Amino acid sequence: MPFRADGWHSQGSSDLLAVLGPAPVATPSNNTPALRRRMNRRTFRAWQAEQGARRARRHGASVDPDGLL
């Protein structure tokens, strides 16, 4: 697994490894075609930042330019 070479560990055998196992933990993603189309080549981080910005605008809050709030 390529992520192990980068120092990441898998939680594939048990979800408890995300909490009790070694850090950092790589969470496997679901390779669902419909969901991949909805992501439209964005990373999860970019999608999450877009959603956060929309939510902030809707509620009148300030928007972090990096989308990290």
Buried (B, 14 or more C-beta within 10 A) or exposed (E): EEEEEEEBBBBEEEEEBBEEBEEEBBEEEEEEEEEEEEEEEEEEEEBEBEEBBEEBEEEEEEBEEEBEE
